[in-house]
């Protein structure tokens, strides 16, 4: 890695630390990436251990589109059936390309672990920059918490479903899934307590996911004694939601296929742990979309062709996991079905590890700018471990608390998924709006920049965000009962209440925005000149 001699090339350097630490800031030997980071107002606290494949591994392990399709069958299978999954994947993949392009352009121009909240602070009009950035950071972090909760819930349901399949007299109850949810969350917690192994885990989970995908893709169609006809797979719409309109049923069901392409910003929050992030992060984001589409679409087709017997057997399975019942019917073996489901569970656990990595990096980077209460501790990287351990602990505790939603609602999985999707879309849209207001050609472009195509992608992202904010708040089934209603509007309300309260009590005075960073940069320059 090239090293810059700052004696000959004096940079604008600042630190994410308090001003009392400036005198101890070493500016004598910075590589190119650390120098760019310093010019943004941050020190290189994390080691750059990741390569493009490990970043892609973390990004895809989190998005894991084919795994999401397996888990989403719990509700999606009643909101459109095969037609929803097959064509919904195509629709969401096209939208996700636009989302990916929008994120990649900004990540290439502003490679920073803060991601969307940092971009907002750089792009928004100065008068509104701090509050807009603060909102974005909170929406992004909240979205990551609900993402981890959705993965843990799907994994917990699969674990309980496997037990039920082997014990037919066992009746699955919400508290069983809740306990399994907490077990998955605690188990995956430990993988993010030592930073040096995370790139290896990124590689391992990527390969685990792809191998599991191939094994299931080949085994199920080969073992199934009969297969469905093409008309069933490509032209059958099933509406068991209670909605009289098939169009509404299809739209509310889209939340399940949309989940398969959520969390595309994951790689952006590893920008300070990979070399040349302005190039590597866009590759990881767009690669995640490409691999996600190929795996999820062919997986969906394969599974629907391999349905054996009555479709309603999957919907009403006593396991509560339609894909597990599909496996059982196809291979005619409980043990075989559990083994195949174990591959999905292993993939889900890898997905949850990646989600923990993502959420704690979001928390840590946002805390550096004093965006969260307790930022004094949450912004620290634990020496020797190379991880923000405090941010990791707090984030996982919040995930554990969100799991309580499942005890009160049978449709909690859909509500948690909707919150994860929409909160993240909102966090993507705010910096894009700021970019369009500032002018796309009024910023320094990164290596990844698509001009008018990028503008089109920005518009699609904004329109889709508004659409999902409204439509994913609809009830998933009719008539509405307390146990089946969509609680996601209440989730939005609680998140907004927390944000506003913290801003008024603490954030508006202490949040470290663009102005503070620029002032610290100037102070360091003056200090360096005085030393010389």
C-alpha positions as a Python dict, from the first residue, in 0.01 Angstrom:
ca = {
    (1, 'X'): (0, 0, 0),
    (2, 'X'): (134, 339, -99),
    (3, 'X'): (240, 563, 191),
    (4, 'X'): (213, 940, 180),
    (5, 'X'): (479, 1158, 338),
    (6, 'X'): (273, 1437, 483),
    (7, 'X'): (579, 1653, 540),
    (8, 'X'): (597, 1692, 160),
    (9, 'X'): (221, 1664, 98),
    (10, 'X'): (47, 1839, 389),
    (11, 'X'): (-311, 1713, 409),
    (12, 'X'): (-621, 1844, 578),
    (13, 'X'): (-636, 1605, 871),
    (14, 'X'): (-879, 1578, 1155),
    (15, 'X'): (-982, 1325, 1411),
    (16, 'X'): (-1303, 1173, 1534),
    (17, 'X'): (-1157, 1214, 1881),
    (18, 'X'): (-1206, 1500, 2120),
    (19, 'X'): (-988, 1806, 2068),
    (20, 'X'): (-779, 1715, 2371),
    (21, 'X'): (-644, 1420, 2176),
    (22, 'X'): (-530, 1617, 1873),
    (23, 'X'): (-175, 1662, 1993),
    (24, 'X'): (-131, 1284, 2000),
    (25, 'X'): (-259, 1235, 1648),
    (26, 'X'): (16, 1087, 1431),
    (27, 'X'): (13, 1241, 1083),
    (28, 'X'): (361, 1136, 978),
    (29, 'X'): (277, 818, 796),
    (30, 'X'): (-67, 762, 649),
    (31, 'X'): (-156, 533, 358),
    (32, 'X'): (-382, 672, 88),
    (33, 'X'): (-703, 532, 237),
    (34, 'X'): (-629, 658, 588),
    (35, 'X'): (-537, 996, 446),
    (36, 'X'): (-872, 1027, 268),
    (37, 'X'): (-1047, 926, 588),
    (38, 'X'): (-850, 1185, 785),
    (39, 'X'): (-957, 1453, 541),
    (40, 'X'): (-1319, 1364, 624),
    (41, 'X'): (-1248, 1425, 992),
    (42, 'X'): (-1186, 1073, 1125),
    (43, 'X'): (-895, 863, 1245),
    (44, 'X'): (-820, 512, 1115),
    (45, 'X'): (-949, 319, 1419),
    (46, 'X'): (-1031, -10, 1244),
    (47, 'X'): (-779, -229, 1065),
    (48, 'X'): (-830, -279, 693),
    (49, 'X'): (-855, -657, 706),
    (50, 'X'): (-1121, -703, 440),
    (51, 'X'): (-1073, -773, 71),
    (52, 'X'): (-1337, -738, -198),
    (53, 'X'): (-1443, -1104, -164),
    (54, 'X'): (-1484, -1086, 211),
    (55, 'X'): (-1682, -760, 181),
    (56, 'X'): (-1899, -926, -84),
    (57, 'X'): (-1927, -1225, 147),
    (58, 'X'): (-2059, -1012, 433),
    (59, 'X'): (-2292, -821, 199),
    (60, 'X'): (-2437, -1129, 35),
    (61, 'X'): (-2447, -1324, 361),
    (62, 'X'): (-2668, -1050, 501),
    (63, 'X'): (-2894, -1009, 198),
    (64, 'X'): (-2888, -1386, 121),
    (65, 'X'): (-3176, -1367, -124),
    (66, 'X'): (-3246, -1737, -167),
    (67, 'X'): (-3250, -1789, 210),
    (68, 'X'): (-3495, -1501, 244),
    (69, 'X'): (-3727, -1659, -11),
    (70, 'X'): (-3728, -1981, 196),
    (71, 'X'): (-3812, -1793, 514),
    (72, 'X'): (-4064, -1560, 346),
    (73, 'X'): (-4280, -1850, 230),
    (74, 'X'): (-4432, -1847, 580),
    (75, 'X'): (-4654, -1558, 475),
    (76, 'X'): (-4576, -1489, 110),
    (77, 'X'): (-4716, -1823, 1),
    (78, 'X'): (-5066, -1702, 96),
    (79, 'X'): (-5031, -1358, -62),
    (80, 'X'): (-4985, -1460, -421),
    (81, 'X'): (-4825, -1803, -419),
    (82, 'X'): (-4588, -1892, -705),
    (83, 'X'): (-4678, -1587, -915),
    (84, 'X'): (-4583, -1348, -635),
    (85, 'X'): (-4247, -1511, -573),
    (86, 'X'): (-4140, -1566, -936),
    (87, 'X'): (-4241, -1227, -1075),
    (88, 'X'): (-4196, -1041, -748),
    (89, 'X'): (-3828, -1138, -749),
    (90, 'X'): (-3785, -990, -1099),
    (91, 'X'): (-3961, -668, -1002),
    (92, 'X'): (-3769, -620, -678),
    (93, 'X'): (-3437, -711, -844),
    (94, 'X'): (-3488, -432, -1100),
    (95, 'X'): (-3568, -185, -823),
    (96, 'X'): (-3270, -311, -623),
    (97, 'X'): (-3040, -237, -916),
    (98, 'X'): (-3156, 124, -889),
    (99, 'X'): (-3106, 120, -513),
    (100, 'X'): (-2762, -38, -555),
    (101, 'X'): (-2654, 217, -815),
    (102, 'X'): (-2770, 506, -593),
    (103, 'X'): (-2578, 369, -294),
    (104, 'X'): (-2271, 279, -499),
    (105, 'X'): (-2238, 628, -647),
    (106, 'X'): (-2245, 786, -302),
    (107, 'X'): (-2019, 522, -148),
    (108, 'X'): (-1768, 578, -426),
    (109, 'X'): (-1776, 956, -383),
    (110, 'X'): (-1777, 950, 0),
    (111, 'X'): (-1623, 621, 125),
    (112, 'X'): (-1695, 636, 497),
    (113, 'X'): (-1823, 381, 750),
    (114, 'X'): (-2103, 619, 843),
    (115, 'X'): (-2260, 553, 505),
    (116, 'X'): (-2588, 729, 445),
    (117, 'X'): (-2582, 954, 753),
    (118, 'X'): (-2234, 1083, 658),
    (119, 'X'): (-2340, 1142, 298),
    (120, 'X'): (-2642, 1339, 417),
    (121, 'X'): (-2426, 1559, 637),
    (122, 'X'): (-2196, 1637, 344),
    (123, 'X'): (-2472, 1700, 91),
    (124, 'X'): (-2755, 1871, 279),
    (125, 'X'): (-2787, 2250, 297),
    (126, 'X'): (-2579, 2365, 592),
    (127, 'X'): (-2883, 2492, 783),
    (128, 'X'): (-3047, 2149, 785),
    (129, 'X'): (-2740, 1924, 756),
    (130, 'X'): (-2709, 1819, 1118),
    (131, 'X'): (-3073, 1730, 1173),
    (132, 'X'): (-3106, 1553, 836),
    (133, 'X'): (-2789, 1355, 906),
    (134, 'X'): (-2907, 1274, 1258),
    (135, 'X'): (-3242, 1145, 1126),
    (136, 'X'): (-3068, 935, 865),
    (137, 'X'): (-2833, 775, 1118),
    (138, 'X'): (-3116, 681, 1350),
    (139, 'X'): (-3334, 537, 1070),
    (140, 'X'): (-3039, 334, 941),
    (141, 'X'): (-2948, 195, 1282),
    (142, 'X'): (-3311, 117, 1366),
    (143, 'X'): (-3345, -58, 1030),
    (144, 'X'): (-3040, -272, 1107),
    (145, 'X'): (-3185, -373, 1445),
    (146, 'X'): (-3511, -486, 1284),
    (147, 'X'): (-3315, -669, 1015),
    (148, 'X'): (-3131, -874, 1276),
    (149, 'X'): (-3461, -937, 1451),
    (150, 'X'): (-3623, -1063, 1130),
    (151, 'X'): (-3335, -1302, 1059),
    (152, 'X'): (-3330, -1431, 1417),
    (153, 'X'): (-3707, -1482, 1406),
    (154, 'X'): (-3694, -1675, 1079),
    (155, 'X'): (-3407, -1889, 1211),
    (156, 'X'): (-3584, -1952, 1541),
    (157, 'X'): (-3901, -2059, 1360),
    (158, 'X'): (-3698, -2302, 1146),
    (159, 'X'): (-3534, -2456, 1455),
    (160, 'X'): (-3869, -2511, 1625),
    (161, 'X'): (-4019, -2641, 1300),
    (162, 'X'): (-3749, -2907, 1272),
    (163, 'X'): (-3824, -3025, 1625),
    (164, 'X'): (-4196, -3040, 1549),
    (165, 'X'): (-4138, -3242, 1233),
    (166, 'X'): (-3960, -3507, 1438),
    (167, 'X'): (-4224, -3493, 1714),
    (168, 'X'): (-4566, -3478, 1544),
    (169, 'X'): (-4754, -3450, 1874),
    (170, 'X'): (-4569, -3128, 1962),
    (171, 'X'): (-4769, -2807, 1913),
    (172, 'X'): (-4567, -2499, 1822),
    (173, 'X'): (-4646, -2195, 2035),
    (174, 'X'): (-4514, -1839, 2007),
    (175, 'X'): (-4298, -1868, 2317),
    (176, 'X'): (-4116, -2166, 2167),
    (177, 'X'): (-4013, -1953, 1868),
    (178, 'X'): (-3928, -1664, 2103),
    (179, 'X'): (-3685, -1884, 2301),
    (180, 'X'): (-3524, -2014, 1980),
    (181, 'X'): (-3499, -1654, 1857),
    (182, 'X'): (-3304, -1554, 2167),
    (183, 'X'): (-3079, -1859, 2138),
    (184, 'X'): (-2989, -1769, 1779),
    (185, 'X'): (-2919, -1408, 1875),
    (186, 'X'): (-2691, -1508, 2164),
    (187, 'X'): (-2510, -1777, 1962),
    (188, 'X'): (-2428, -1538, 1678),
    (189, 'X'): (-2323, -1263, 1919),
    (190, 'X'): (-1989, -1430, 1993),
    (191, 'X'): (-1871, -1434, 1631),
    (192, 'X'): (-1846, -1055, 1633),
    (193, 'X'): (-1633, -1029, 1945),
    (194, 'X'): (-1299, -1073, 1767),
    (195, 'X'): (-1233, -865, 1458),
    (196, 'X'): (-951, -1065, 1302),
    (197, 'X'): (-1173, -1364, 1224),
    (198, 'X'): (-1454, -1163, 1061),
    (199, 'X'): (-1306, -1161, 706),
    (200, 'X'): (-1267, -1540, 728),
    (201, 'X'): (-1627, -1568, 851),
    (202, 'X'): (-1734, -1351, 557),
    (203, 'X'): (-1571, -1595, 314),
    (204, 'X'): (-1706, -1899, 501),
    (205, 'X'): (-2066, -1777, 513),
    (206, 'X'): (-2059, -1687, 143),
    (207, 'X'): (-1942, -2036, 48),
    (208, 'X'): (-2178, -2200, 300),
    (209, 'X'): (-2471, -2015, 145),
    (210, 'X'): (-2378, -2100, -213),
    (211, 'X'): (-2305, -2468, -135),
    (212, 'X'): (-2632, -2501, 57),
    (213, 'X'): (-2816, -2339, -231),
    (214, 'X'): (-2670, -2583, -484),
    (215, 'X'): (-2734, -2890, -268),
    (216, 'X'): (-3101, -2801, -218),
    (217, 'X'): (-3145, -2685, -578),
    (218, 'X'): (-3027, -3023, -706),
    (219, 'X'): (-3162, -3257, -438),
    (220, 'X'): (-3526, -3149, -412),
    (221, 'X'): (-3621, -3163, -783),
    (222, 'X'): (-3427, -3490, -822),
    (223, 'X'): (-3591, -3656, -520),
    (224, 'X'): (-3948, -3533, -573),
    (225, 'X'): (-4165, -3823, -706),
    (226, 'X'): (-4389, -3584, -903),
    (227, 'X'): (-4358, -3229, -1028),
    (228, 'X'): (-4591, -2940, -1089),
    (229, 'X'): (-4666, -2820, -1441),
    (230, 'X'): (-4531, -2494, -1577),
    (231, 'X'): (-4871, -2324, -1558),
    (232, 'X'): (-4878, -2372, -1181),
    (233, 'X'): (-4530, -2224, -1138),
    (234, 'X'): (-4558, -1928, -1375),
    (235, 'X'): (-4930, -1846, -1389),
    (236, 'X'): (-5092, -1941, -1058),
    (237, 'X'): (-5201, -1669, -817),
    (238, 'X'): (-5319, -1775, -472),
    (239, 'X'): (-5497, -1531, -243),
    (240, 'X'): (-5564, -1664, 105),
    (241, 'X'): (-5527, -1324, 272),
    (242, 'X'): (-5893, -1232, 295),
    (243, 'X'): (-5838, -925, 76),
    (244, 'X'): (-6106, -912, -196),
    (245, 'X'): (-5862, -745, -435),
    (246, 'X'): (-5587, -967, -576),
    (247, 'X'): (-5390, -654, -654),
    (248, 'X'): (-5379, -549, -289),
    (249, 'X'): (-5294, -906, -186),
    (250, 'X'): (-5002, -906, -431),
    (251, 'X'): (-4875, -567, -310),
    (252, 'X'): (-4884, -652, 60),
    (253, 'X'): (-4716, -982, -22),
    (254, 'X'): (-4430, -804, -198),
    (255, 'X'): (-4280, -731, 142),
    (256, 'X'): (-4158, -1091, 145),
    (257, 'X'): (-3970, -1080, -186),
    (258, 'X'): (-3850, -728, -102),
    (259, 'X'): (-3686, -874, 210),
    (260, 'X'): (-3471, -1088, -19),
    (261, 'X'): (-3297, -773, -145),
    (262, 'X'): (-3288, -563, 172),
    (263, 'X'): (-2982, -422, 350),
    (264, 'X'): (-2779, -333, 41),
    (265, 'X'): (-2595, -65, 236),
    (266, 'X'): (-2411, -327, 445),
    (267, 'X'): (-2085, -304, 248),
    (268, 'X'): (-2075, 76, 281),
    (269, 'X'): (-2025, 44, 658),
    (270, 'X'): (-1710, -160, 601),
    (271, 'X'): (-1552, 122, 398),
    (272, 'X'): (-1290, 183, 666),
    (273, 'X'): (-1193, -186, 679),
    (274, 'X'): (-1111, -243, 311),
    (275, 'X'): (-849, -85, 85),
    (276, 'X'): (-970, 131, -206),
    (277, 'X'): (-1327, 142, -71),
    (278, 'X'): (-1433, 383, -345),
    (279, 'X'): (-1395, 88, -586),
    (280, 'X'): (-1445, -218, -370),
    (281, 'X'): (-1771, -115, -200),
    (282, 'X'): (-1964, -57, -527),
    (283, 'X'): (-1841, -395, -655),
    (284, 'X'): (-1972, -561, -338),
    (285, 'X'): (-2310, -384, -356),
    (286, 'X'): (-2380, -458, -721),
    (287, 'X'): (-2239, -810, -687),
    (288, 'X'): (-2482, -874, -401),
    (289, 'X'): (-2777, -776, -621),
    (290, 'X'): (-2657, -993, -912),
    (291, 'X'): (-2586, -1305, -706),
    (292, 'X'): (-2906, -1248, -509),
    (293, 'X'): (-3124, -1240, -819),
    (294, 'X'): (-2971, -1548, -980),
    (295, 'X'): (-2988, -1761, -665),
    (296, 'X'): (-3335, -1653, -548),
    (297, 'X'): (-3509, -1675, -886),
    (298, 'X'): (-3382, -2019, -979),
    (299, 'X'): (-3438, -2139, -624),
    (300, 'X'): (-3800, -2022, -631),
    (301, 'X'): (-3868, -2190, -965),
    (302, 'X'): (-3705, -2514, -852),
    (303, 'X'): (-3901, -2529, -526),
    (304, 'X'): (-4241, -2459, -685),
    (305, 'X'): (-4187, -2723, -953),
    (306, 'X'): (-4104, -2968, -673),
    (307, 'X'): (-4421, -2925, -464),
    (308, 'X'): (-4567, -3270, -404),
    (309, 'X'): (-4934, -3312, -318),
    (310, 'X'): (-5180, -3040, -223),
    (311, 'X'): (-5050, -2685, -206),
    (312, 'X'): (-5257, -2629, 109),
    (313, 'X'): (-5043, -2888, 290),
    (314, 'X'): (-4763, -2632, 288),
    (315, 'X'): (-4986, -2344, 397),
    (316, 'X'): (-5130, -2538, 690),
    (317, 'X'): (-4816, -2726, 791),
    (318, 'X'): (-4804, -2799, 1164),
    (319, 'X'): (-4432, -2709, 1155),
    (320, 'X'): (-4517, -2348, 1074),
    (321, 'X'): (-4240, -2362, 811),
    (322, 'X'): (-4374, -2425, 458),
    (323, 'X'): (-4032, -2491, 303),
    (324, 'X'): (-3964, -2764, 560),
    (325, 'X'): (-4293, -2934, 473),
    (326, 'X'): (-4202, -2903, 104),
    (327, 'X'): (-3872, -3081, 176),
    (328, 'X'): (-4051, -3355, 371),
    (329, 'X'): (-4301, -3420, 92),
    (330, 'X'): (-4031, -3417, -175),
    (331, 'X'): (-3775, -3651, -14),
    (332, 'X'): (-4032, -3861, 180),
    (333, 'X'): (-3800, -3863, 479),
    (334, 'X'): (-3814, -3669, 804),
    (335, 'X'): (-3439, -3702, 856),
    (336, 'X'): (-3367, -3591, 500),
    (337, 'X'): (-3594, -3288, 536),
    (338, 'X'): (-3430, -3188, 865),
    (339, 'X'): (-3082, -3219, 711),
    (340, 'X'): (-3179, -2993, 421),
    (341, 'X'): (-3344, -2747, 658),
    (342, 'X'): (-3026, -2753, 867),
    (343, 'X'): (-2844, -2609, 563),
    (344, 'X'): (-3094, -2325, 559),
    (345, 'X'): (-3052, -2273, 934),
    (346, 'X'): (-2673, -2264, 896),
    (347, 'X'): (-2715, -2007, 621),
    (348, 'X'): (-2951, -1809, 844),
    (349, 'X'): (-2702, -1808, 1129),
    (350, 'X'): (-2434, -1679, 891),
    (351, 'X'): (-2679, -1412, 780),
    (352, 'X'): (-2737, -1313, 1143),
    (353, 'X'): (-2361, -1289, 1207),
    (354, 'X'): (-2330, -1055, 907),
    (355, 'X'): (-2626, -853, 1033),
    (356, 'X'): (-2462, -818, 1374),
    (357, 'X'): (-2145, -692, 1203),
    (358, 'X'): (-2345, -441, 1005),
    (359, 'X'): (-2553, -310, 1296),
    (360, 'X'): (-2259, -264, 1531),
    (361, 'X'): (-2058, -80, 1264),
    (362, 'X'): (-2355, 148, 1210),
    (363, 'X'): (-2387, 210, 1584),
    (364, 'X'): (-2013, 268, 1628),
    (365, 'X'): (-1974, 506, 1334),
    (366, 'X'): (-2283, 706, 1433),
    (367, 'X'): (-2160, 724, 1794),
    (368, 'X'): (-1830, 875, 1675),
    (369, 'X'): (-2032, 1181, 1582),
    (370, 'X'): (-2224, 1171, 1910),
    (371, 'X'): (-2547, 1068, 1740),
    (372, 'X'): (-2648, 819, 2012),
    (373, 'X'): (-2681, 849, 2390),
    (374, 'X'): (-2378, 686, 2552),
    (375, 'X'): (-2160, 774, 2255),
    (376, 'X'): (-1859, 799, 2490),
    (377, 'X'): (-1858, 418, 2516),
    (378, 'X'): (-2031, 316, 2194),
    (379, 'X'): (-1769, 494, 1981),
    (380, 'X'): (-1478, 296, 2123),
    (381, 'X'): (-1298, 17, 1941),
    (382, 'X'): (-1190, -241, 2199),
    (383, 'X'): (-807, -273, 2193),
    (384, 'X'): (-684, -617, 2096),
    (385, 'X'): (-1024, -726, 1964),
    (386, 'X'): (-1050, -469, 1681),
    (387, 'X'): (-1428, -453, 1723),
    (388, 'X'): (-1661, -190, 1873),
    (389, 'X'): (-1764, -429, 2150),
    (390, 'X'): (-1986, -185, 2342),
    (391, 'X'): (-2179, -100, 2025),
    (392, 'X'): (-2213, -471, 1953),
    (393, 'X'): (-2349, -552, 2300),
    (394, 'X'): (-2604, -270, 2299),
    (395, 'X'): (-2723, -352, 1946),
    (396, 'X'): (-2774, -720, 2029),
    (397, 'X'): (-2963, -631, 2348),
    (398, 'X'): (-3200, -421, 2140),
    (399, 'X'): (-3248, -713, 1901),
    (400, 'X'): (-3337, -931, 2199),
    (401, 'X'): (-3597, -676, 2310),
    (402, 'X'): (-3758, -651, 1964),
    (403, 'X'): (-3818, -1028, 1977),
    (404, 'X'): (-4091, -966, 2233),
    (405, 'X'): (-4316, -848, 1947),
    (406, 'X'): (-4364, -1210, 1842),
    (407, 'X'): (-4529, -1294, 2172),
    (408, 'X'): (-4812, -1054, 2092),
    (409, 'X'): (-4869, -1108, 1720),
    (410, 'X'): (-4863, -1408, 1487),
    (411, 'X'): (-4780, -1176, 1198),
    (412, 'X'): (-4490, -1015, 1383),
    (413, 'X'): (-4243, -1152, 1128),
    (414, 'X'): (-4405, -948, 851),
    (415, 'X'): (-4416, -637, 1069),
    (416, 'X'): (-4048, -671, 1159),
    (417, 'X'): (-3957, -733, 794),
    (418, 'X'): (-4156, -429, 681),
    (419, 'X'): (-3984, -211, 943),
    (420, 'X'): (-3642, -333, 834),
    (421, 'X'): (-3716, -261, 467),
    (422, 'X'): (-3889, 76, 494),
    (423, 'X'): (-3664, 231, 760),
    (424, 'X'): (-3362, 146, 546),
    (425, 'X'): (-3523, 285, 230),
    (426, 'X'): (-3595, 610, 415),
    (427, 'X'): (-3230, 625, 525),
    (428, 'X'): (-3123, 579, 160),
    (429, 'X'): (-3368, 839, 31),
    (430, 'X'): (-3260, 1128, 254),
    (431, 'X'): (-2903, 1154, 115),
    (432, 'X'): (-3035, 1101, -238),
    (433, 'X'): (-3278, 1391, -194),
    (434, 'X'): (-2990, 1603, -65),
    (435, 'X'): (-2780, 1501, -365),
    (436, 'X'): (-3052, 1606, -609),
    (437, 'X'): (-3100, 1939, -429),
    (438, 'X'): (-2725, 2009, -432),
    (439, 'X'): (-2692, 1892, -791),
    (440, 'X'): (-2541, 1563, -904),
    (441, 'X'): (-2265, 1743, -1092),
    (442, 'X'): (-2180, 1974, -804),
    (443, 'X'): (-1989, 1708, -609),
    (444, 'X'): (-1662, 1532, -677),
    (445, 'X'): (-1755, 1202, -840),
    (446, 'X'): (-1599, 871, -741),
    (447, 'X'): (-1483, 598, -984),
    (448, 'X'): (-1839, 460, -989),
    (449, 'X'): (-2064, 721, -1147),
    (450, 'X'): (-2336, 657, -1407),
    (451, 'X'): (-2451, 1006, -1502),
    (452, 'X'): (-2811, 1014, -1633),
    (453, 'X'): (-2861, 648, -1553),
    (454, 'X'): (-2773, 728, -1195),
    (455, 'X'): (-3031, 1007, -1194),
    (456, 'X'): (-3300, 766, -1315),
    (457, 'X'): (-3200, 523, -1041),
    (458, 'X'): (-3227, 800, -779),
    (459, 'X'): (-3583, 879, -891),
    (460, 'X'): (-3687, 513, -885),
    (461, 'X'): (-3548, 477, -531),
    (462, 'X'): (-3745, 778, -408),
    (463, 'X'): (-4072, 666, -570),
    (464, 'X'): (-4034, 313, -434),
    (465, 'X'): (-3964, 442, -85),
    (466, 'X'): (-4293, 636, -83),
    (467, 'X'): (-4477, 332, -222),
    (468, 'X'): (-4342, 95, 44),
    (469, 'X'): (-4396, 344, 326),
    (470, 'X'): (-4768, 342, 243),
    (471, 'X'): (-4841, -5, 109),
    (472, 'X'): (-4630, -210, 352),
    (473, 'X'): (-4834, -56, 634),
    (474, 'X'): (-5151, -232, 516),
    (475, 'X'): (-5280, -533, 715),
    (476, 'X'): (-5157, -864, 572),
    (477, 'X'): (-5490, -1039, 614),
    (478, 'X'): (-5855, -951, 650),
    (479, 'X'): (-6053, -919, 867),
    (480, 'X'): (-5808, -752, 1102),
    (481, 'X'): (-5768, -894, 1453),
    (482, 'X'): (-5524, -792, 1728),
    (483, 'X'): (-5319, -1106, 1669),
    (484, 'X'): (-5295, -1054, 1291),
    (485, 'X'): (-5278, -677, 1243),
    (486, 'X'): (-4976, -502, 1098),
    (487, 'X'): (-4801, -321, 1380),
    (488, 'X'): (-4539, -154, 1163),
    (489, 'X'): (-4703, 195, 1178),
    (490, 'X'): (-4671, 174, 1558),
    (491, 'X'): (-4304, 81, 1512),
    (492, 'X'): (-4251, 392, 1295),
    (493, 'X'): (-4421, 605, 1560),
    (494, 'X'): (-4204, 471, 1843),
    (495, 'X'): (-3883, 515, 1642),
    (496, 'X'): (-3976, 874, 1550),
    (497, 'X'): (-4068, 952, 1910),
    (498, 'X'): (-3729, 827, 2034),
    (499, 'X'): (-3546, 1026, 1765),
    (500, 'X'): (-3728, 1352, 1838),
    (501, 'X'): (-3690, 1317, 2215),
    (502, 'X'): (-3316, 1251, 2192),
    (503, 'X'): (-3266, 1535, 1946),
    (504, 'X'): (-3443, 1786, 2170),
    (505, 'X'): (-3282, 1668, 2493),
    (506, 'X'): (-2928, 1602, 2374),
    (507, 'X'): (-2862, 1571, 2002),
    (508, 'X'): (-2914, 1928, 1882),
    (509, 'X'): (-2638, 2046, 2115),
    (510, 'X'): (-2387, 1763, 2101),
    (511, 'X'): (-2420, 1608, 1752),
    (512, 'X'): (-2091, 1641, 1564),
    (513, 'X'): (-2185, 1749, 1215),
    (514, 'X'): (-2012, 1893, 914),
    (515, 'X'): (-1936, 2226, 1080),
    (516, 'X'): (-1766, 2066, 1381),
    (517, 'X'): (-1558, 1837, 1161),
    (518, 'X'): (-1447, 2124, 937),
    (519, 'X'): (-1347, 2329, 1242),
    (520, 'X'): (-1140, 2037, 1375),
    (521, 'X'): (-971, 1996, 1038),
    (522, 'X'): (-871, 2363, 1039),
    (523, 'X'): (-741, 2331, 1394),
    (524, 'X'): (-521, 2036, 1300),
    (525, 'X'): (-385, 2221, 997),
    (526, 'X'): (-289, 2516, 1218),
    (527, 'X'): (-130, 2276, 1467),
    (528, 'X'): (72, 2104, 1195),
    (529, 'X'): (192, 2436, 1055),
    (530, 'X'): (297, 2552, 1403),
    (531, 'X'): (495, 2230, 1455),
    (532, 'X'): (674, 2276, 1124),
}
